[in-house]
Amino acid sequence: MQREQAYEILTRYTKSKNLVNHGLAVEGAMRHFASLCGADEDYWGNIGMLHDADYEMYPEEHLRHTEELLKPYGVSDAEIHAINSHGWGICSDVEPAEHMEKVLFAVDELTGLIVACALVTPDKKLAAVTTESVLKKWKKKDFARGANREIISKGAEMLGMPLEELVSETLKGMQKIAGEIGL
């Protein structure tokens, strides 16, 4: 699938600018992690972009409609499995098994925390965010409560990656596409 088709699918089912930007932020992080391990950046990026394709339409049934929405566009069973794995233990029983799935699981919530960190900087830009500033905000449980730190930690553990490295690499991926998401 070409990126343009993935974006068209995302925007067909997602009208909220914030949710579209979230999909793009996760895409940016996924592309960055793919580049680190020599994987297909388009494949990983499209999975990241489409991971919440059904969320706006079915927030209470998130990931239960992924297959019916995406199959008509030629999205494979492996891609649907990967997408569904990001909700493991929350709204899905699909456990992340592949490295790419573990990255998606780890960065999904983390991108939200990083965006929140950017929004409290004076210029509201990702360029002003550092790994250290994210880790400092991490400790404040009342900051960005929606970013589930347990899931992020579990994702880092699944990847065998220190939290600091996960934050740093996710931030780098997001900074590459900052203009696209208005940050």
Backbone as CSV, one residue per row, in Angstrom:
resi,resn,N_x,N_y,N_z,CA_x,CA_y,CA_z,C_x,C_y,C_z
1,MET,0.847,-1.175,0.000,0.000,0.000,0.000,0.894,1.241,0.000
2,GLN,0.521,2.191,-0.785,1.232,3.462,-0.831,0.776,4.335,0.345
3,ARG,1.656,5.218,0.783,1.345,6.110,1.900,0.082,6.932,1.607
4,GLU,-0.062,7.393,0.383,-1.217,8.208,0.016,-2.522,7.445,0.241
5,GLN,-2.518,6.150,-0.083,-3.724,5.346,0.140,-3.988,5.183,1.638
6,ALA,-2.946,4.951,2.416,-3.123,4.821,3.868,-3.689,6.127,4.434
7,TYR,-3.168,7.255,3.973,-3.656,8.548,4.460,-5.122,8.755,4.060
8,GLU,-5.458,8.358,2.849,-6.854,8.469,2.392,-7.781,7.626,3.271
9,ILE,-7.360,6.428,3.616,-8.158,5.562,4.493,-8.290,6.209,5.871
10,LEU,-7.171,6.671,6.410,-7.208,7.310,7.725,-8.205,8.463,7.744
11,THR,-8.128,9.340,6.766,-8.993,10.528,6.769,-10.430,10.219,6.345
12,ARG,-10.645,9.084,5.734,-12.021,8.682,5.418,-12.771,8.315,6.704
13,TYR,-12.078,7.659,7.618,-12.719,7.185,8.836,-12.436,8.046,10.062
14,THR,-11.525,8.990,9.933,-11.135,9.824,11.069,-11.256,11.284,10.660
15,LYS,-12.171,12.006,11.274,-12.403,13.413,10.933,-11.739,14.363,11.924
16,SER,-11.490,13.911,13.138,-10.867,14.743,14.156,-9.414,15.036,13.767
17,LYS,-9.078,16.321,13.709,-7.706,16.711,13.370,-6.714,16.124,14.375
18,ASN,-7.069,16.114,15.661,-6.174,15.561,16.678,-5.917,14.068,16.468
19,LEU,-6.953,13.328,16.095,-6.770,11.889,15.857,-5.988,11.623,14.578
20,VAL,-6.214,12.446,13.552,-5.410,12.316,12.331,-3.953,12.601,12.666
21,ASN,-3.714,13.674,13.418,-2.339,14.011,13.809,-1.710,12.914,14.658
22,HIS,-2.516,12.271,15.497,-1.996,11.152,16.294,-1.545,10.027,15.363
23,GLY,-2.361,9.707,14.377,-1.974,8.674,13.414,-0.677,9.028,12.703
24,LEU,-0.527,10.298,12.349,0.689,10.746,11.676,1.896,10.718,12.615
25,ALA,1.667,11.055,13.884,2.755,11.009,14.864,3.248,9.579,15.053
26,VAL,2.319,8.650,15.166,2.700,7.242,15.318,3.384,6.759,14.039
27,GLU,2.881,7.202,12.888,3.544,6.858,11.623,5.001,7.329,11.639
28,GLY,5.217,8.581,12.045,6.579,9.113,12.083,7.487,8.310,12.985
29,ALA,6.985,7.948,14.149,7.772,7.140,15.079,8.061,5.762,14.484
30,MET,7.060,5.157,13.887,7.235,3.821,13.306,8.231,3.842,12.154
31,ARG,8.166,4.848,11.308,9.129,4.960,10.207,10.552,5.078,10.760
32,HIS,10.700,5.875,11.803,12.022,6.054,12.401,12.558,4.734,12.955
33,PHE,11.729,4.016,13.694,12.171,2.735,14.248,12.466,1.727,13.138
34,ALA,11.687,1.753,12.061,11.967,0.861,10.928,13.341,1.163,10.343
35,SER,13.650,2.456,10.233,14.958,2.824,9.675,16.098,2.356,10.582
36,LEU,15.876,2.338,11.874,16.915,1.898,12.811,17.258,0.421,12.655
37,CYS,16.272,-0.373,12.248,16.533,-1.814,12.146,16.518,-2.312,10.701
38,GLY,16.535,-1.383,9.745,16.612,-1.776,8.341,15.345,-2.402,7.805
39,ALA,14.215,-2.105,8.412,12.929,-2.662,7.977,12.274,-1.729,6.953
40,ASP,11.182,-2.167,6.387,10.441,-1.413,5.374,9.711,-0.244,6.041
41,GLU,10.204,0.953,5.823,9.647,2.143,6.465,8.206,2.411,6.037
42,ASP,7.893,2.142,4.770,6.520,2.363,4.300,5.552,1.407,5.001
43,TYR,5.947,0.151,5.089,5.104,-0.855,5.744,4.854,-0.476,7.200
44,TRP,5.923,-0.208,7.938,5.793,0.157,9.348,5.019,1.454,9.492
45,GLY,5.302,2.425,8.630,4.627,3.719,8.710,3.133,3.601,8.477
46,ASN,2.748,2.797,7.486,1.320,2.628,7.200,0.594,1.957,8.358
47,ILE,1.250,0.990,8.984,0.651,0.347,10.162,0.434,1.401,11.248
48,GLY,1.438,2.225,11.473,1.316,3.292,12.469,0.202,4.267,12.131
49,MET,0.119,4.639,10.874,-0.904,5.597,10.469,-2.308,5.030,10.651
50,LEU,-2.482,3.760,10.367,-3.824,3.161,10.381,-4.193,2.491,11.702
51,HIS,-3.342,2.568,12.706,-3.573,1.786,13.927,-4.876,2.133,14.647
52,ASP,-5.364,3.349,14.496,-6.625,3.740,15.143,-7.732,4.025,14.127
53,ALA,-7.677,3.384,12.968,-8.629,3.686,11.897,-10.087,3.574,12.335
54,ASP,-10.395,2.655,13.227,-11.791,2.474,13.630,-12.164,3.246,14.899
55,TYR,-11.197,3.915,15.521,-11.419,4.489,16.849,-12.512,5.560,16.881
56,GLU,-12.482,6.492,15.965,-13.469,7.576,16.007,-14.891,7.060,15.788
57,MET,-15.041,6.103,14.916,-16.369,5.553,14.635,-16.865,4.617,15.740
58,TYR,-15.939,3.898,16.360,-16.295,2.873,17.344,-15.420,2.974,18.593
59,PRO,-15.454,4.083,19.315,-14.544,4.230,20.459,-14.747,3.175,21.542
60,GLU,-15.956,2.713,21.723,-16.228,1.701,22.747,-15.958,0.287,22.241
61,GLU,-15.727,0.152,20.940,-15.462,-1.151,20.337,-14.172,-1.098,19.520
62,HIS,-13.241,-0.261,19.976,-11.983,-0.062,19.249,-11.302,-1.388,18.953
63,LEU,-10.883,-1.547,17.728,-10.182,-2.696,17.156,-11.106,-3.864,16.822
64,ARG,-12.357,-3.778,17.162,-13.290,-4.847,16.784,-13.774,-4.686,15.346
65,HIS,-13.485,-3.519,14.754,-13.956,-3.234,13.395,-12.797,-3.019,12.423
66,THR,-11.591,-3.242,12.889,-10.407,-3.025,12.047,-10.485,-3.840,10.762
67,GLU,-10.754,-5.109,10.890,-10.770,-5.993,9.722,-11.828,-5.573,8.709
68,GLU,-13.053,-5.331,9.161,-14.117,-4.988,8.214,-13.858,-3.650,7.517
69,LEU,-13.183,-2.720,8.205,-12.881,-1.437,7.580,-11.707,-1.521,6.611
70,LEU,-10.691,-2.284,6.956,-9.446,-2.246,6.192,-9.302,-3.334,5.135
71,LYS,-9.940,-4.475,5.313,-9.837,-5.573,4.338,-10.219,-5.140,2.919
72,PRO,-11.293,-4.362,2.738,-11.654,-3.957,1.374,-10.572,-3.151,0.645
73,TYR,-9.617,-2.623,1.378,-8.527,-1.851,0.769,-7.292,-2.717,0.532
74,GLY,-7.409,-4.006,0.758,-6.288,-4.903,0.526,-5.318,-5.006,1.682
75,VAL,-5.713,-4.518,2.855,-4.857,-4.627,4.029,-4.805,-6.104,4.419
76,SER,-3.604,-6.612,4.571,-3.412,-8.048,4.805,-3.768,-8.462,6.225
77,ASP,-3.907,-9.775,6.394,-4.152,-10.324,7.729,-3.009,-9.978,8.680
78,ALA,-1.779,-10.019,8.187,-0.620,-9.690,9.024,-0.667,-8.231,9.466
79,GLU,-1.067,-7.339,8.582,-1.175,-5.926,8.931,-2.298,-5.699,9.942
80,ILE,-3.407,-6.374,9.753,-4.531,-6.251,10.689,-4.123,-6.815,12.056
81,HIS,-3.421,-7.925,12.060,-2.920,-8.489,13.316,-2.033,-7.481,14.032
82,ALA,-1.127,-6.863,13.285,-0.217,-5.871,13.870,-0.996,-4.702,14.467
83,ILE,-1.953,-4.200,13.722,-2.772,-3.082,14.206,-3.508,-3.493,15.480
84,ASN,-4.130,-4.654,15.456,-4.893,-5.100,16.624,-4.009,-5.356,17.842
85,SER,-2.735,-5.648,17.617,-1.850,-5.949,18.741,-1.522,-4.714,19.581
86,HIS,-1.730,-3.520,19.037,-1.384,-2.331,19.834,-2.358,-2.128,20.996
87,GLY,-3.495,-2.802,20.949,-4.469,-2.683,22.024,-4.435,-3.838,23.009
88,TRP,-3.369,-4.639,22.953,-3.255,-5.818,23.796,-3.418,-5.465,25.276
89,GLY,-4.332,-6.188,25.912,-4.565,-5.990,27.338,-5.470,-4.808,27.653
90,ILE,-5.834,-4.045,26.634,-6.700,-2.876,26.822,-8.053,-3.145,26.161
91,CYS,-7.997,-3.395,24.864,-9.224,-3.640,24.113,-9.038,-4.756,23.089
92,SER,-7.959,-5.499,23.225,-7.650,-6.579,22.292,-6.913,-7.685,23.040
93,ASP,-7.111,-8.911,22.581,-6.353,-10.016,23.171,-5.234,-10.480,22.240
94,VAL,-4.940,-9.667,21.219,-3.870,-9.975,20.271,-2.552,-9.465,20.854
95,GLU,-1.699,-10.381,21.236,-0.430,-10.015,21.862,0.607,-9.648,20.797
96,PRO,1.321,-8.553,20.994,2.391,-8.208,20.059,3.458,-9.302,20.057
97,ALA,3.759,-9.831,18.883,4.752,-10.899,18.779,5.964,-10.447,17.969
98,GLU,5.715,-9.819,16.846,6.799,-9.347,15.978,7.401,-8.065,16.550
99,HIS,8.642,-7.795,16.189,9.322,-6.584,16.663,8.509,-5.330,16.323
100,MET,8.019,-5.260,15.104,7.228,-4.102,14.676,5.986,-3.917,15.545
101,GLU,5.346,-5.002,15.916,4.156,-4.931,16.761,4.503,-4.410,18.153
102,LYS,5.630,-4.829,18.655,6.076,-4.367,19.971,6.404,-2.871,19.939
103,VAL,6.997,-2.422,18.847,7.281,-0.992,18.702,5.976,-0.213,18.685
104,LEU,4.999,-0.670,17.907,3.702,0.007,17.840,3.056,0.074,19.224
105,PHE,3.081,-1.026,19.933,2.517,-1.079,21.277,3.197,-0.041,22.175
106,ALA,4.520,0.068,22.065,5.290,0.958,22.938,5.117,2.430,22.583
107,VAL,5.061,2.762,21.297,5.067,4.178,20.915,3.689,4.822,20.868
108,ASP,2.645,4.043,20.765,1.292,4.610,20.648,0.992,5.576,21.788
109,GLU,1.073,5.116,23.000,0.790,5.970,24.162,1.873,7.039,24.340
110,LEU,3.108,6.676,24.034,4.223,7.600,24.222,4.108,8.829,23.330
111,THR,3.605,8.659,22.115,3.451,9.827,21.241,2.509,10.850,21.864
112,GLY,1.488,10.380,22.549,0.563,11.299,23.224,1.246,12.081,24.331
113,LEU,2.087,11.413,25.097,2.836,12.086,26.163,3.785,13.129,25.570
114,ILE,4.446,12.782,24.488,5.382,13.708,23.855,4.644,14.917,23.277
115,VAL,3.499,14.707,22.670,2.700,15.834,22.172,2.308,16.746,23.323
116,ALA,1.881,16.168,24.439,1.516,16.980,25.611,2.708,17.795,26.096
117,CYS,3.885,17.195,26.060,5.099,17.935,26.457,5.358,19.106,25.510
118,ALA,5.134,18.903,24.233,5.325,19.993,23.263,4.331,21.114,23.502
119,LEU,3.111,20.763,23.815,2.057,21.775,23.971,2.240,22.664,25.194
120,VAL,3.076,22.271,26.130,3.333,23.127,27.300,4.625,23.929,27.165
121,THR,5.307,23.793,26.036,6.489,24.639,25.798,6.006,25.991,25.298
122,PRO,6.799,27.037,25.470,6.371,28.377,25.037,5.990,28.464,23.557
123,ASP,6.743,27.778,22.683,6.417,27.866,21.253,5.569,26.704,20.746
124,LYS,5.225,25.772,21.642,4.376,24.621,21.303,4.940,23.827,20.113
125,LYS,6.237,23.561,20.182,6.921,22.849,19.102,7.684,21.645,19.638
126,LEU,7.732,20.589,18.847,8.495,19.398,19.222,9.989,19.681,19.297
127,ALA,10.450,20.686,18.568,11.877,21.031,18.609,12.312,21.442,20.010
128,ALA,11.386,21.938,20.811,11.708,22.387,22.165,11.663,21.249,23.186
129,VAL,11.219,20.075,22.764,11.083,18.925,23.665,12.383,18.122,23.657
130,THR,12.810,17.710,24.824,13.990,16.852,24.955,13.587,15.560,25.657
131,THR,14.442,14.589,25.537,14.214,13.336,26.259,14.093,13.623,27.752
132,GLU,14.960,14.479,28.251,14.955,14.808,29.673,13.643,15.470,30.092
133,SER,13.116,16.360,29.244,11.861,17.032,29.610,10.693,16.051,29.624
134,VAL,10.710,15.085,28.718,9.650,14.060,28.712,9.750,13.206,29.968
135,LEU,10.952,12.791,30.312,11.130,11.953,31.506,10.773,12.707,32.785
136,LYS,10.997,14.006,32.790,10.610,14.817,33.954,9.076,14.865,34.069
137,LYS,8.410,15.086,32.955,6.935,15.109,32.959,6.369,13.721,33.244
138,TRP,7.091,12.686,32.848,6.680,11.298,33.090,6.372,11.078,34.567
139,LYS,7.188,11.660,35.413,7.064,11.464,36.859,5.844,12.163,37.450
140,LYS,5.293,13.130,36.733,4.126,13.866,37.217,2.866,13.140,36.746
141,LYS,2.309,12.357,37.625,1.179,11.490,37.268,-0.062,12.266,36.820
142,ASP,-0.177,13.527,37.234,-1.336,14.313,36.826,-1.108,15.004,35.476
143,PHE,0.080,14.854,34.898,0.369,15.421,33.589,0.057,14.374,32.517
144,ALA,-0.742,14.763,31.542,-1.092,13.865,30.423,-1.543,12.505,30.945
145,ARG,-2.558,12.535,31.795,-3.051,11.303,32.420,-3.473,10.245,31.417
146,GLY,-3.894,10.683,30.235,-4.344,9.739,29.211,-3.224,8.892,28.631
147,ALA,-1.978,9.314,28.820,-0.835,8.550,28.332,-0.470,7.508,29.385
148,ASN,-0.864,6.292,29.127,-0.716,5.219,30.100,0.749,4.802,30.233
149,ARG,1.360,5.225,31.309,2.776,4.977,31.525,3.084,3.492,31.732
150,GLU,2.140,2.744,32.278,2.344,1.304,32.451,2.494,0.609,31.104
151,ILE,1.674,1.026,30.141,1.746,0.432,28.807,3.065,0.810,28.141
152,ILE,3.459,2.073,28.273,4.729,2.512,27.687,5.880,1.717,28.296
153,SER,5.884,1.575,29.613,6.934,0.803,30.291,6.927,-0.654,29.842
154,LYS,5.746,-1.212,29.729,5.628,-2.601,29.290,6.166,-2.757,27.866
155,GLY,5.872,-1.762,27.017,6.388,-1.791,25.649,7.901,-1.720,25.617
156,ALA,8.476,-0.839,26.422,9.943,-0.736,26.493,10.535,-2.065,26.955
157,GLU,9.900,-2.670,27.933,10.364,-3.962,28.442,10.285,-5.044,27.367
158,MET,9.176,-5.078,26.626,9.028,-6.061,25.550,10.120,-5.895,24.500
159,LEU,10.516,-4.654,24.269,11.561,-4.373,23.286,12.965,-4.575,23.844
160,GLY,13.063,-4.736,25.164,14.370,-4.842,25.787,15.141,-3.538,25.677
161,MET,14.404,-2.439,25.765,14.967,-1.114,25.542,14.762,-0.254,26.779
162,PRO,15.785,0.435,27.233,15.591,1.356,28.361,14.566,2.430,27.994
163,LEU,13.774,2.846,28.963,12.748,3.854,28.730,13.349,5.113,28.102
164,GLU,14.498,5.532,28.590,15.136,6.741,28.056,15.400,6.619,26.553
165,GLU,15.848,5.461,26.113,16.113,5.237,24.686,14.820,5.219,23.888
166,LEU,13.782,4.578,24.425,12.485,4.552,23.745,11.961,5.972,23.559
167,VAL,12.029,6.780,24.601,11.581,8.172,24.518,12.410,8.929,23.485
168,SER,13.719,8.791,23.554,14.615,9.503,22.648,14.334,9.166,21.188
169,GLU,14.218,7.896,20.879,14.011,7.484,19.489,12.604,7.838,18.994
170,THR,11.610,7.733,19.862,10.251,8.128,19.474,10.209,9.620,19.191
171,LEU,10.832,10.401,20.041,10.902,11.844,19.851,11.586,12.193,18.531
172,LYS,12.687,11.526,18.220,13.380,11.781,16.946,12.461,11.524,15.763
173,GLY,11.728,10.432,15.809,10.803,10.111,14.725,9.711,11.152,14.582
174,MET,9.197,11.618,15.696,8.138,12.629,15.664,8.675,13.974,15.199
175,GLN,9.891,14.312,15.587,10.459,15.596,15.182,10.657,15.663,13.674
176,LYS,10.857,14.538,13.033,11.022,14.506,11.581,9.755,14.940,10.847
177,ILE,8.603,14.754,11.485,7.329,15.086,10.822,6.582,16.184,11.574
178,ALA,7.299,16.939,12.390,6.676,17.956,13.236,5.822,18.949,12.448
179,GLY,6.316,19.397,11.317,5.566,20.351,10.505,4.247,19.784,10.013
180,GLU,4.238,18.505,9.715,3.024,17.846,9.200,1.923,17.793,10.260
181,ILE,2.327,17.758,11.523,1.316,17.687,12.593,1.189,19.020,13.352
182,GLY,1.781,20.065,12.801,1.628,21.396,13.381,2.383,21.612,14.666
183,LEU,3.408,20.848,14.910,4.194,20.986,16.127,5.669,21.211,15.798
